[in-house]
Amino acid sequence: MTRTPETPLPSPQERRRLREAQSLSQADVAAAVGVTRATVRSWENGRTTPRGTTRDAYARLLTGAEEVTPRQETPAPALVGAATGPVRTSPDRAEPTPEPPSETPPAPELAPQPEPALGRDPALGPKPELGPDAELEPLSPSLTPDQAFDALYAFCAPALVRQTYLLTGRRELARESVERAFQLAWHRWPEVAMDRDPAGWVRATAYEFALSPWHRLRPRHRNPEPPPAAPADRALLDVLLQLPPVYRRTLLLYDGVGLNLPETAAETEASTPAAANRLLHAREAVATRLPELAEPKELHRRLAEVASAERLRAAKPTTVRWGGEQRARHWTRAAIAFTVVLIGATTLTLRTAPDHYEPPLAPGATVHGVPPRVAPGPLSAEELALRAKLKGEMVSGPERLVPEAG
């Protein structure tokens, strides 16, 4: 039995070039072929390959044999960068945490979330907003590590600060979390630069640092920060902060960032059904307090407005890189100093410690009931005469005491 040969396809890089040459977005291709936008992105990244009739339709579309009319879409409010590539979880996290039994049913059907647009903080200067198909271009090999890091920082940091603010409700903590995430990325830059989704790597690290429970022990984080000025923004932020951290993160990733359900589950280290239940519970809690936000599109718009209303400036990339290098030098010197102290203490212990066992001396104790020793007194006249007599005898003693030979 022979097998029908599959339709040849160009390389992943050529697929993207052919799509852009026809002024088509990934959403246009997905609608024409009948798949999701994430699937098209996976085809162009080379992670998967279409098969069967889908492969034939995709090949005809790339070669121009099938006409596709680009869709006109209105960009959503600027909140976050569009998700690109596979979502990576934080390197410091281990296996997924088991969920309660209530979160294990199959994933229910969810309304499609609006595609996000990538914007910049208004304080950073004007820049045209990118559409829903905005993606981070692959870093050119000709860029130096500093230039590549600065490009990634300029693309992700402004939006990531706004995301982290919605996640924590604290402005300073949001800035610090993003800076620490990028400092760790700079410290591990060879690993991050080779990652298929550097933006997702940094986002997961920033979220992990922002949601760390150890912040509550820091003195400056014990006092609440001033809430947003607008009553509506303040009400929405209060509802978000009352959600459990994992529910809040799931809601932000799906309805704010615009990740699909599998990507949201991967970044939160949960199964897809568990992520779906978390999302539904979070939406239900928000809709209970704020009925006007029951619609996902309206919730997405309000999240963008609350985040954009705060003047959250991200530090300059050179400052972040310098701070990361200073932190690395500080911890390196601290580790060297601790090692020197440990070696010195060990050496001193070896020089001063005894080389054999010496039993301890028992402490003295008073013994009762023993008569004291009495010294001999002066001799009497009889004792003196007897002693003189004994001294006057022969040295060998009396005759009867000396044995004689037979």
BANU-568111 format. One record per residue (C-alpha): residue number from 1; x negated, y, z. Coordinates in Angstrom, 1 decimal, padded with zeros to 4 digits, always signed. Layout:
N
[rec NUM,[X,Y,Z]] ...
This chain:
406
[rec 1,[+000.0,+000.0,+000.0]] [rec 2,[-001.5,+003.3,-001.1]] [rec 3,[-001.2,+006.5,+000.8]] [rec 4,[-000.3,+009.8,-000.9]] [rec 5,[-003.2,+012.2,-000.6]] [rec 6,[-002.5,+015.3,+001.4]] [rec 7,[-002.5,+018.8,-000.1]] [rec 8,[-006.0,+020.3,+000.2]] [rec 9,[-006.2,+023.4,+002.5]] [rec 10,[-008.9,+026.0,+002.7]] [rec 11,[-011.1,+026.5,+005.7]] [rec 12,[-009.6,+028.1,+008.9]] [rec 13,[-011.5,+031.4,+008.2]] [rec 14,[-010.2,+031.3,+004.6]] [rec 15,[-006.7,+030.7,+005.7]] [rec 16,[-006.7,+033.9,+007.7]] [rec 17,[-008.3,+035.9,+004.9]] [rec 18,[-005.7,+034.7,+002.4]] [rec 19,[-002.9,+035.6,+004.8]] [rec 20,[-004.2,+039.1,+005.4]] [rec 21,[-004.8,+039.6,+001.7]] [rec 22,[-001.0,+039.2,+001.2]] [rec 23,[-000.3,+041.6,+004.1]] [rec 24,[+001.4,+038.9,+006.1]] [rec 25,[+001.4,+038.5,+009.8]] [rec 26,[+001.3,+035.3,+011.7]] [rec 27,[+004.9,+035.8,+012.6]] [rec 28,[+005.8,+036.0,+008.9]] [rec 29,[+004.0,+032.8,+008.1]] [rec 30,[+005.6,+031.1,+011.0]] [rec 31,[+009.1,+032.1,+009.9]] [rec 32,[+008.5,+031.0,+006.4]] [rec 33,[+007.0,+027.6,+007.3]] [rec 34,[+009.3,+026.9,+010.2]] [rec 35,[+006.9,+026.8,+013.1]] [rec 36,[+005.9,+029.0,+016.0]] [rec 37,[+003.4,+031.8,+015.8]] [rec 38,[+001.2,+030.0,+018.2]] [rec 39,[+001.0,+027.0,+015.8]] [rec 40,[-000.1,+029.3,+012.9]] [rec 41,[-002.7,+030.8,+015.2]] [rec 42,[-003.9,+027.3,+016.0]] [rec 43,[-004.2,+026.5,+012.3]] [rec 44,[-006.3,+029.6,+011.6]] [rec 45,[-008.5,+028.8,+014.6]] [rec 46,[-009.1,+025.3,+013.3]] [rec 47,[-007.8,+023.5,+016.4]] [rec 48,[-005.0,+021.8,+014.5]] [rec 49,[-004.0,+021.1,+010.9]] [rec 50,[-000.5,+021.0,+009.4]] [rec 51,[+000.8,+017.7,+008.0]] [rec 52,[+003.5,+016.5,+005.7]] [rec 53,[+005.9,+018.9,+004.1]] [rec 54,[+004.8,+021.7,+006.5]] [rec 55,[+001.2,+021.3,+005.1]] [rec 56,[+002.6,+021.6,+001.5]] [rec 57,[+004.6,+024.7,+002.3]] [rec 58,[+001.7,+026.3,+004.1]] [rec 59,[-000.6,+025.6,+001.2]] [rec 60,[+001.8,+027.1,-001.3]] [rec 61,[+002.2,+030.2,+000.9]] [rec 62,[-001.6,+030.7,+001.1]] [rec 63,[-002.1,+030.3,-002.7]] [rec 64,[+000.7,+032.8,-003.4]] [rec 65,[+003.0,+030.3,-005.1]] [rec 66,[+005.7,+031.2,-002.6]] [rec 67,[+006.8,+034.7,-002.0]] [rec 68,[+007.2,+035.9,+001.5]] [rec 69,[+008.5,+039.4,+002.5]] [rec 70,[+006.8,+040.9,+005.5]] [rec 71,[+009.1,+041.6,+008.4]] [rec 72,[+009.4,+045.2,+009.7]] [rec 73,[+009.1,+045.0,+013.5]] [rec 74,[+009.2,+047.8,+016.0]] [rec 75,[+006.3,+047.6,+018.5]] [rec 76,[+007.3,+047.1,+022.1]] [rec 77,[+006.0,+049.5,+024.8]] [rec 78,[+002.3,+049.2,+025.4]] [rec 79,[+001.6,+047.0,+028.4]] [rec 80,[-000.8,+044.3,+027.6]] [rec 81,[-003.0,+042.8,+024.9]] [rec 82,[-001.5,+040.0,+022.8]] [rec 83,[-002.7,+036.6,+023.7]] [rec 84,[-005.3,+035.2,+021.4]] [rec 85,[-006.6,+031.7,+021.2]] [rec 86,[-006.2,+029.0,+023.9]] [rec 87,[-005.6,+030.2,+027.4]] [rec 88,[-008.4,+029.3,+029.8]] [rec 89,[-008.0,+029.0,+033.5]] [rec 90,[-010.4,+030.4,+036.1]] [rec 91,[-013.6,+028.4,+036.4]] [rec 92,[-013.3,+028.5,+040.2]] [rec 93,[-010.0,+026.7,+040.2]] [rec 94,[-009.8,+022.9,+040.5]] [rec 95,[-007.0,+020.5,+039.7]] [rec 96,[-003.4,+021.8,+039.4]] [rec 97,[-001.6,+022.2,+042.7]] [rec 98,[+001.3,+019.7,+043.0]] [rec 99,[+004.7,+021.4,+042.8]] [rec 100,[+007.7,+020.7,+044.9]] [rec 101,[+010.2,+018.2,+043.6]] [rec 102,[+012.7,+021.0,+042.7]] [rec 103,[+010.3,+022.1,+039.9]] [rec 104,[+009.8,+018.8,+038.1]] [rec 105,[+012.9,+018.6,+035.9]] [rec 106,[+012.5,+019.0,+032.1]] [rec 107,[+011.9,+022.5,+030.9]] [rec 108,[+015.2,+024.2,+030.1]] [rec 109,[+015.7,+026.3,+027.1]] [rec 110,[+014.5,+029.9,+027.5]] [rec 111,[+015.3,+032.9,+025.5]] [rec 112,[+012.5,+034.0,+023.2]] [rec 113,[+010.4,+036.7,+024.8]] [rec 114,[+009.6,+039.9,+022.9]] [rec 115,[+006.3,+040.1,+021.3]] [rec 116,[+004.0,+042.5,+023.2]] [rec 117,[+002.0,+045.4,+021.7]] [rec 118,[-001.4,+046.4,+022.7]] [rec 119,[-001.9,+049.9,+023.8]] [rec 120,[-004.4,+052.0,+025.6]] [rec 121,[-004.1,+054.1,+028.7]] [rec 122,[-002.9,+057.5,+027.7]] [rec 123,[-005.7,+059.0,+029.7]] [rec 124,[-008.3,+057.3,+027.6]] [rec 125,[-007.5,+059.3,+024.5]] [rec 126,[-005.2,+058.8,+021.5]] [rec 127,[-005.3,+055.5,+019.6]] [rec 128,[-002.7,+054.0,+017.4]] [rec 129,[-000.9,+051.1,+019.0]] [rec 130,[-001.3,+047.8,+017.3]] [rec 131,[+001.6,+045.7,+016.2]] [rec 132,[+002.8,+042.4,+017.8]] [rec 133,[+000.2,+040.5,+015.7]] [rec 134,[-002.8,+042.3,+017.1]] [rec 135,[-005.6,+040.1,+017.8]] [rec 136,[-009.1,+040.4,+019.1]] [rec 137,[-011.4,+040.1,+016.1]] [rec 138,[-014.3,+037.6,+016.5]] [rec 139,[-017.4,+039.2,+017.8]] [rec 140,[-019.9,+039.8,+015.1]] [rec 141,[-023.2,+037.8,+015.5]] [rec 142,[-025.1,+041.0,+014.7]] [rec 143,[-023.8,+042.7,+017.9]] [rec 144,[-026.1,+042.7,+020.9]] [rec 145,[-024.8,+041.3,+024.1]] [rec 146,[-024.2,+044.8,+025.5]] [rec 147,[-022.2,+045.9,+022.4]] [rec 148,[-020.2,+042.7,+022.4]] [rec 149,[-019.4,+043.0,+026.1]] [rec 150,[-018.4,+046.7,+025.6]] [rec 151,[-016.1,+045.8,+022.7]] [rec 152,[-014.4,+043.1,+024.8]] [rec 153,[-014.1,+045.5,+027.8]] [rec 154,[-012.6,+048.3,+025.6]] [rec 155,[-010.1,+045.9,+024.1]] [rec 156,[-008.9,+044.3,+027.4]] [rec 157,[-009.7,+046.4,+030.4]] [rec 158,[-007.1,+049.2,+030.2]] [rec 159,[-004.2,+046.8,+029.7]] [rec 160,[-005.5,+044.4,+032.2]] [rec 161,[-005.6,+047.0,+034.9]] [rec 162,[-001.9,+047.7,+034.3]] [rec 163,[-001.1,+044.0,+034.5]] [rec 164,[-003.0,+043.6,+037.8]] [rec 165,[-001.2,+046.6,+039.2]] [rec 166,[+002.2,+044.9,+038.5]] [rec 167,[+000.8,+041.7,+040.1]] [rec 168,[-000.4,+043.4,+043.3]] [rec 169,[+001.2,+046.8,+043.6]] [rec 170,[-002.2,+048.3,+044.6]] [rec 171,[-004.1,+050.6,+042.3]] [rec 172,[-007.5,+050.2,+043.9]] [rec 173,[-007.2,+046.5,+044.1]] [rec 174,[-006.2,+046.4,+040.4]] [rec 175,[-009.3,+048.3,+039.3]] [rec 176,[-011.5,+046.3,+041.6]] [rec 177,[-010.1,+043.0,+040.3]] [rec 178,[-010.7,+043.9,+036.7]] [rec 179,[-014.2,+045.2,+037.4]] [rec 180,[-015.1,+042.0,+039.4]] [rec 181,[-013.7,+039.8,+036.6]] [rec 182,[-015.8,+041.6,+033.9]] [rec 183,[-018.9,+041.6,+036.2]] [rec 184,[-018.5,+037.8,+036.5]] [rec 185,[-018.0,+037.7,+032.7]] [rec 186,[-021.2,+039.6,+032.2]] [rec 187,[-023.0,+037.4,+034.6]] [rec 188,[-021.8,+034.4,+032.6]] [rec 189,[-021.9,+036.1,+029.2]] [rec 190,[-023.3,+033.2,+027.1]] [rec 191,[-020.4,+031.0,+028.4]] [rec 192,[-017.7,+033.8,+027.9]] [rec 193,[-019.1,+034.8,+024.5]] [rec 194,[-018.8,+031.3,+023.2]] [rec 195,[-015.3,+030.8,+024.6]] [rec 196,[-012.5,+030.6,+022.1]] [rec 197,[-010.4,+033.1,+024.2]] [rec 198,[-012.7,+035.5,+026.1]] [rec 199,[-009.7,+037.8,+026.9]] [rec 200,[-007.9,+034.9,+028.5]] [rec 201,[-011.0,+033.9,+030.5]] [rec 202,[-011.3,+037.4,+032.0]] [rec 203,[-007.5,+037.7,+032.6]] [rec 204,[-007.5,+034.4,+034.6]] [rec 205,[-010.5,+035.5,+036.6]] [rec 206,[-008.9,+038.9,+037.4]] [rec 207,[-005.6,+037.4,+038.4]] [rec 208,[-007.4,+034.9,+040.7]] [rec 209,[-009.3,+037.7,+042.5]] [rec 210,[-006.3,+039.9,+042.8]] [rec 211,[-004.1,+037.2,+044.3]] [rec 212,[-006.7,+036.0,+046.8]] [rec 213,[-005.3,+035.8,+050.3]] [rec 214,[-008.5,+037.0,+051.8]] [rec 215,[-007.7,+040.6,+050.9]] [rec 216,[-005.3,+040.8,+053.8]] [rec 217,[-008.3,+040.7,+056.2]] [rec 218,[-010.0,+043.8,+054.6]] [rec 219,[-009.3,+046.9,+056.6]] [rec 220,[-008.5,+049.2,+053.6]] [rec 221,[-005.9,+046.7,+052.4]] [rec 222,[-003.9,+046.6,+055.6]] [rec 223,[-002.3,+050.0,+054.9]] [rec 224,[+000.2,+050.1,+052.0]] [rec 225,[-000.4,+052.5,+049.1]] [rec 226,[+002.0,+055.1,+048.0]] [rec 227,[+004.8,+053.6,+045.9]] [rec 228,[+005.7,+054.9,+042.4]] [rec 229,[+007.5,+058.2,+042.3]] [rec 230,[+010.5,+057.2,+040.2]] [rec 231,[+013.2,+055.3,+042.3]] [rec 232,[+013.8,+052.8,+039.5]] [rec 233,[+010.1,+052.0,+039.2]] [rec 234,[+009.8,+051.7,+043.0]] [rec 235,[+012.8,+049.3,+043.1]] [rec 236,[+011.4,+047.0,+040.4]] [rec 237,[+007.9,+046.9,+042.0]] [rec 238,[+009.5,+046.0,+045.3]] [rec 239,[+011.4,+043.2,+043.7]] [rec 240,[+008.2,+041.9,+042.0]] [rec 241,[+006.2,+042.0,+045.2]] [rec 242,[+008.8,+040.1,+047.1]] [rec 243,[+008.4,+037.1,+044.7]] [rec 244,[+005.9,+034.4,+045.6]] [rec 245,[+002.6,+035.1,+043.9]] [rec 246,[+002.8,+032.1,+041.6]] [rec 247,[+006.3,+033.1,+040.5]] [rec 248,[+005.2,+036.7,+040.0]] [rec 249,[+002.2,+035.6,+037.9]] [rec 250,[+004.4,+033.4,+035.7]] [rec 251,[+006.9,+036.2,+035.1]] [rec 252,[+004.2,+038.6,+034.2]] [rec 253,[+002.5,+036.3,+031.8]] [rec 254,[+005.7,+035.3,+030.0]] [rec 255,[+007.8,+038.4,+030.1]] [rec 256,[+004.9,+041.0,+030.3]] [rec 257,[+001.9,+039.6,+028.5]] [rec 258,[+004.0,+037.6,+026.0]] [rec 259,[+002.4,+034.2,+026.3]] [rec 260,[+004.5,+031.3,+025.3]] [rec 261,[+005.6,+028.7,+027.9]] [rec 262,[+002.8,+026.1,+027.3]] [rec 263,[+000.2,+028.9,+027.5]] [rec 264,[+001.8,+030.3,+030.7]] [rec 265,[+001.8,+026.8,+032.2]] [rec 266,[-001.9,+026.3,+031.3]] [rec 267,[-003.0,+029.6,+032.8]] [rec 268,[-001.0,+029.0,+036.0]] [rec 269,[-002.3,+025.4,+036.2]] [rec 270,[+001.2,+023.9,+036.2]] [rec 271,[+003.2,+021.6,+034.0]] [rec 272,[+005.5,+023.1,+031.4]] [rec 273,[+008.7,+022.2,+033.3]] [rec 274,[+007.3,+023.6,+036.5]] [rec 275,[+006.4,+026.9,+034.7]] [rec 276,[+009.9,+027.1,+033.2]] [rec 277,[+011.6,+026.6,+036.6]] [rec 278,[+009.3,+029.3,+038.1]] [rec 279,[+010.2,+031.7,+035.3]] [rec 280,[+013.9,+031.0,+035.7]] [rec 281,[+013.8,+031.5,+039.5]] [rec 282,[+011.8,+034.7,+039.1]] [rec 283,[+014.2,+036.1,+036.5]] [rec 284,[+017.2,+035.1,+038.8]] [rec 285,[+015.6,+036.9,+041.7]] [rec 286,[+015.0,+040.1,+039.7]] [rec 287,[+018.5,+040.0,+038.2]] [rec 288,[+020.1,+039.5,+041.7]] [rec 289,[+018.5,+042.7,+042.9]] [rec 290,[+018.6,+044.6,+039.6]] [rec 291,[+021.4,+043.3,+037.4]] [rec 292,[+020.5,+045.7,+034.6]] [rec 293,[+017.3,+043.7,+034.1]] [rec 294,[+019.0,+040.4,+033.5]] [rec 295,[+018.1,+040.6,+029.8]] [rec 296,[+014.5,+039.5,+029.1]] [rec 297,[+013.9,+042.2,+026.5]] [rec 298,[+015.0,+044.9,+029.0]] [rec 299,[+012.8,+043.4,+031.7]] [rec 300,[+009.8,+043.5,+029.3]] [rec 301,[+010.5,+047.1,+028.5]] [rec 302,[+010.8,+048.1,+032.2]] [rec 303,[+007.6,+046.2,+033.1]] [rec 304,[+005.8,+048.2,+030.4]] [rec 305,[+007.3,+051.5,+031.6]] [rec 306,[+006.3,+050.9,+035.3]] [rec 307,[+002.8,+050.0,+034.3]] [rec 308,[+002.4,+052.9,+031.9]] [rec 309,[+003.7,+055.4,+034.4]] [rec 310,[+000.6,+055.0,+036.6]] [rec 311,[-002.6,+056.8,+035.6]] [rec 312,[-004.8,+053.8,+036.0]] [rec 313,[-008.2,+054.5,+034.6]] [rec 314,[-010.7,+051.7,+034.0]] [rec 315,[-014.3,+052.3,+034.7]] [rec 316,[-016.8,+052.6,+031.8]] [rec 317,[-018.3,+049.4,+030.6]] [rec 318,[-021.8,+050.6,+031.3]] [rec 319,[-020.8,+051.2,+034.9]] [rec 320,[-019.3,+047.7,+035.2]] [rec 321,[-022.4,+046.1,+033.7]] [rec 322,[-024.7,+048.1,+036.0]] [rec 323,[-022.6,+047.2,+039.0]] [rec 324,[-022.6,+043.5,+038.1]] [rec 325,[-026.4,+043.6,+037.7]] [rec 326,[-026.8,+045.4,+041.0]] [rec 327,[-024.5,+042.9,+042.7]] [rec 328,[-026.5,+040.0,+041.2]] [rec 329,[-029.8,+041.5,+042.4]] [rec 330,[-028.4,+042.2,+045.9]] [rec 331,[-027.2,+038.6,+046.3]] [rec 332,[-030.5,+037.3,+044.9]] [rec 333,[-032.5,+039.3,+047.4]] [rec 334,[-030.2,+038.2,+050.2]] [rec 335,[-030.6,+034.5,+049.2]] [rec 336,[-034.4,+034.9,+049.0]] [rec 337,[-034.5,+036.6,+052.4]] [rec 338,[-032.3,+033.9,+054.0]] [rec 339,[-034.6,+031.2,+052.5]] [rec 340,[-037.7,+032.9,+053.9]] [rec 341,[-036.1,+033.2,+057.3]] [rec 342,[-035.0,+029.6,+057.2]] [rec 343,[-038.5,+028.4,+056.2]] [rec 344,[-040.1,+030.6,+058.9]] [rec 345,[-037.8,+029.2,+061.6]] [rec 346,[-038.5,+025.7,+060.4]] [rec 347,[-042.3,+026.2,+060.5]] [rec 348,[-042.1,+027.8,+064.0]] [rec 349,[-040.1,+024.9,+065.3]] [rec 350,[-042.6,+022.3,+063.9]] [rec 351,[-045.5,+024.2,+065.4]] [rec 352,[-044.1,+024.6,+068.9]] [rec 353,[-042.1,+021.4,+069.3]] [rec 354,[-043.8,+018.6,+071.4]] [rec 355,[-045.2,+015.7,+069.4]] [rec 356,[-044.5,+013.0,+072.1]] [rec 357,[-041.8,+012.4,+074.7]] [rec 358,[-042.4,+013.8,+078.2]] [rec 359,[-039.9,+012.7,+080.8]] [rec 360,[-038.6,+015.5,+082.9]] [rec 361,[-039.7,+015.8,+086.5]] [rec 362,[-036.9,+015.1,+089.0]] [rec 363,[-036.3,+017.9,+091.4]] [rec 364,[-037.3,+017.4,+095.1]] [rec 365,[-034.8,+016.3,+097.7]] [rec 366,[-034.9,+016.2,+101.5]] [rec 367,[-034.7,+012.7,+103.1]] [rec 368,[-033.0,+012.5,+106.4]] [rec 369,[-033.3,+009.7,+109.1]] [rec 370,[-037.1,+009.0,+108.8]] [rec 371,[-039.1,+009.7,+112.0]] [rec 372,[-041.9,+012.1,+111.6]] [rec 373,[-045.5,+010.8,+111.4]] [rec 374,[-047.3,+011.1,+114.8]] [rec 375,[-051.0,+011.9,+114.8]] [rec 376,[-053.2,+009.8,+117.2]] [rec 377,[-054.0,+011.5,+120.5]] [rec 378,[-057.2,+011.4,+122.7]] [rec 379,[-058.5,+008.0,+123.9]] [rec 380,[-058.2,+007.0,+127.6]] [rec 381,[-061.2,+005.8,+129.7]] [rec 382,[-060.4,+002.1,+129.2]] [rec 383,[-060.1,+002.6,+125.5]] [rec 384,[-063.5,+004.4,+125.4]] [rec 385,[-065.1,+001.6,+127.4]] [rec 386,[-063.7,-001.1,+125.1]] [rec 387,[-064.9,+000.8,+122.1]] [rec 388,[-068.4,+001.1,+123.5]] [rec 389,[-068.4,-002.6,+124.4]] [rec 390,[-067.5,-003.5,+120.8]] [rec 391,[-070.1,-001.4,+119.4]] [rec 392,[-072.8,-002.9,+121.7]] [rec 393,[-072.1,-006.5,+120.6]] [rec 394,[-073.9,-008.1,+117.7]] [rec 395,[-073.0,-006.9,+114.3]] [rec 396,[-071.8,-010.3,+113.3]] [rec 397,[-069.6,-010.5,+116.4]] [rec 398,[-069.4,-013.0,+119.2]] [rec 399,[-071.0,-016.3,+118.8]] [rec 400,[-067.8,-018.2,+118.6]] [rec 401,[-066.8,-016.2,+115.6]] [rec 402,[-069.9,-017.0,+113.5]] [rec 403,[-069.9,-020.4,+111.8]] [rec 404,[-073.1,-022.4,+112.1]] [rec 405,[-074.6,-024.8,+109.6]] [rec 406,[-074.3,-028.5,+110.6]] 
